Amino acid sequence: MKQSEIKELSAEALVEQLAAFKKQHSDLKLAHSVTPLENPLLIRKVRRTVARLATELTKRENQ
């Protein structure tokens, strides 16, 4: 997800997306440890999306 897409989400949607991407990240890491993924850069992309979502959520909580 891009930052512009993240800013448009509501707080509830942010929490839901964060949980979904965290699950996807853990699933990708597990799958990669068993057999190497065809595109291991996908792990990095998902990890960064998790960070973007968490940052936006924290930013909104502090306001």
Biotite code that builds the C-alpha atoms (Angstrom):
import biotite.structure as struc

atoms = struc.array([
    struc.Atom([0.000, 0.000, 0.000], chain_id="A", res_id=1, res_name="MET", atom_name="CA", element="C"),
    struc.Atom([1.102, 3.488, -0.729], chain_id="A", res_id=2, res_name="LYS", atom_name="CA", element="C"),
    struc.Atom([1.167, 6.216, 1.899], chain_id="A", res_id=3, res_name="GLN", atom_name="CA", element="C"),
    struc.Atom([-1.585, 8.115, 0.106], chain_id="A", res_id=4, res_name="SER", atom_name="CA", element="C"),
    struc.Atom([-3.853, 5.052, 0.303], chain_id="A", res_id=5, res_name="GLU", atom_name="CA", element="C"),
    struc.Atom([-3.074, 4.602, 3.992], chain_id="A", res_id=6, res_name="ILE", atom_name="CA", element="C"),
    struc.Atom([-3.974, 8.208, 4.842], chain_id="A", res_id=7, res_name="LYS", atom_name="CA", element="C"),
    struc.Atom([-7.443, 7.733, 3.336], chain_id="A", res_id=8, res_name="GLU", atom_name="CA", element="C"),
    struc.Atom([-8.294, 4.778, 5.600], chain_id="A", res_id=9, res_name="LEU", atom_name="CA", element="C"),
    struc.Atom([-10.314, 5.136, 8.783], chain_id="A", res_id=10, res_name="SER", atom_name="CA", element="C"),
    struc.Atom([-8.832, 4.157, 12.146], chain_id="A", res_id=11, res_name="ALA", atom_name="CA", element="C"),
    struc.Atom([-10.788, 0.876, 12.209], chain_id="A", res_id=12, res_name="GLU", atom_name="CA", element="C"),
    struc.Atom([-9.643, 0.013, 8.698], chain_id="A", res_id=13, res_name="ALA", atom_name="CA", element="C"),
    struc.Atom([-6.046, 0.765, 9.701], chain_id="A", res_id=14, res_name="LEU", atom_name="CA", element="C"),
    struc.Atom([-6.247, -1.705, 12.574], chain_id="A", res_id=15, res_name="VAL", atom_name="CA", element="C"),
    struc.Atom([-7.781, -4.374, 10.325], chain_id="A", res_id=16, res_name="GLU", atom_name="CA", element="C"),
    struc.Atom([-5.180, -3.847, 7.585], chain_id="A", res_id=17, res_name="GLN", atom_name="CA", element="C"),
    struc.Atom([-2.359, -3.889, 10.133], chain_id="A", res_id=18, res_name="LEU", atom_name="CA", element="C"),
    struc.Atom([-3.503, -7.242, 11.502], chain_id="A", res_id=19, res_name="ALA", atom_name="CA", element="C"),
    struc.Atom([-3.886, -8.674, 7.999], chain_id="A", res_id=20, res_name="ALA", atom_name="CA", element="C"),
    struc.Atom([-0.442, -7.541, 6.863], chain_id="A", res_id=21, res_name="PHE", atom_name="CA", element="C"),
    struc.Atom([1.198, -8.795, 10.085], chain_id="A", res_id=22, res_name="LYS", atom_name="CA", element="C"),
    struc.Atom([-0.356, -12.220, 9.460], chain_id="A", res_id=23, res_name="LYS", atom_name="CA", element="C"),
    struc.Atom([0.781, -12.165, 5.847], chain_id="A", res_id=24, res_name="GLN", atom_name="CA", element="C"),
    struc.Atom([4.311, -11.215, 6.940], chain_id="A", res_id=25, res_name="HIS", atom_name="CA", element="C"),
    struc.Atom([4.548, -14.071, 9.422], chain_id="A", res_id=26, res_name="SER", atom_name="CA", element="C"),
    struc.Atom([3.157, -16.520, 6.850], chain_id="A", res_id=27, res_name="ASP", atom_name="CA", element="C"),
    struc.Atom([5.690, -15.376, 4.251], chain_id="A", res_id=28, res_name="LEU", atom_name="CA", element="C"),
    struc.Atom([8.570, -15.688, 6.712], chain_id="A", res_id=29, res_name="LYS", atom_name="CA", element="C"),
    struc.Atom([7.506, -19.210, 7.637], chain_id="A", res_id=30, res_name="LEU", atom_name="CA", element="C"),
    struc.Atom([7.083, -20.249, 4.013], chain_id="A", res_id=31, res_name="ALA", atom_name="CA", element="C"),
    struc.Atom([10.470, -18.785, 3.136], chain_id="A", res_id=32, res_name="HIS", atom_name="CA", element="C"),
    struc.Atom([12.192, -20.674, 5.937], chain_id="A", res_id=33, res_name="SER", atom_name="CA", element="C"),
    struc.Atom([10.755, -23.980, 4.717], chain_id="A", res_id=34, res_name="VAL", atom_name="CA", element="C"),
    struc.Atom([11.322, -23.484, 1.010], chain_id="A", res_id=35, res_name="THR", atom_name="CA", element="C"),
    struc.Atom([12.770, -20.345, -0.562], chain_id="A", res_id=36, res_name="PRO", atom_name="CA", element="C"),
    struc.Atom([10.174, -18.040, -2.044], chain_id="A", res_id=37, res_name="LEU", atom_name="CA", element="C"),
    struc.Atom([10.216, -17.246, -5.725], chain_id="A", res_id=38, res_name="GLU", atom_name="CA", element="C"),
    struc.Atom([10.233, -13.531, -4.859], chain_id="A", res_id=39, res_name="ASN", atom_name="CA", element="C"),
    struc.Atom([11.828, -12.987, -1.419], chain_id="A", res_id=40, res_name="PRO", atom_name="CA", element="C"),
    struc.Atom([11.595, -9.204, -1.841], chain_id="A", res_id=41, res_name="LEU", atom_name="CA", element="C"),
    struc.Atom([7.886, -9.593, -1.122], chain_id="A", res_id=42, res_name="LEU", atom_name="CA", element="C"),
    struc.Atom([8.799, -10.080, 2.555], chain_id="A", res_id=43, res_name="ILE", atom_name="CA", element="C"),
    struc.Atom([10.482, -6.671, 2.608], chain_id="A", res_id=44, res_name="ARG", atom_name="CA", element="C"),
    struc.Atom([7.538, -5.024, 0.881], chain_id="A", res_id=45, res_name="LYS", atom_name="CA", element="C"),
    struc.Atom([5.043, -6.429, 3.394], chain_id="A", res_id=46, res_name="VAL", atom_name="CA", element="C"),
    struc.Atom([7.280, -5.538, 6.357], chain_id="A", res_id=47, res_name="ARG", atom_name="CA", element="C"),
    struc.Atom([7.494, -1.939, 5.181], chain_id="A", res_id=48, res_name="ARG", atom_name="CA", element="C"),
    struc.Atom([3.737, -1.779, 4.688], chain_id="A", res_id=49, res_name="THR", atom_name="CA", element="C"),
    struc.Atom([3.278, -2.968, 8.282], chain_id="A", res_id=50, res_name="VAL", atom_name="CA", element="C"),
    struc.Atom([5.587, -0.178, 9.421], chain_id="A", res_id=51, res_name="ALA", atom_name="CA", element="C"),
    struc.Atom([3.690, 2.427, 7.388], chain_id="A", res_id=52, res_name="ARG", atom_name="CA", element="C"),
    struc.Atom([0.360, 1.304, 8.842], chain_id="A", res_id=53, res_name="LEU", atom_name="CA", element="C"),
    struc.Atom([1.692, 1.275, 12.398], chain_id="A", res_id=54, res_name="ALA", atom_name="CA", element="C"),
    struc.Atom([3.224, 4.722, 11.958], chain_id="A", res_id=55, res_name="THR", atom_name="CA", element="C"),
    struc.Atom([-0.015, 6.210, 10.650], chain_id="A", res_id=56, res_name="GLU", atom_name="CA", element="C"),
    struc.Atom([-1.978, 4.618, 13.499], chain_id="A", res_id=57, res_name="LEU", atom_name="CA", element="C"),
    struc.Atom([0.419, 6.014, 16.104], chain_id="A", res_id=58, res_name="THR", atom_name="CA", element="C"),
    struc.Atom([0.338, 9.423, 14.428], chain_id="A", res_id=59, res_name="LYS", atom_name="CA", element="C"),
    struc.Atom([-3.443, 9.520, 14.660], chain_id="A", res_id=60, res_name="ARG", atom_name="CA", element="C"),
    struc.Atom([-3.443, 8.409, 18.291], chain_id="A", res_id=61, res_name="GLU", atom_name="CA", element="C"),
    struc.Atom([-1.069, 11.221, 19.253], chain_id="A", res_id=62, res_name="ASN", atom_name="CA", element="C"),
    struc.Atom([-3.233, 13.908, 17.676], chain_id="A", res_id=63, res_name="GLN", atom_name="CA", element="C"),
])
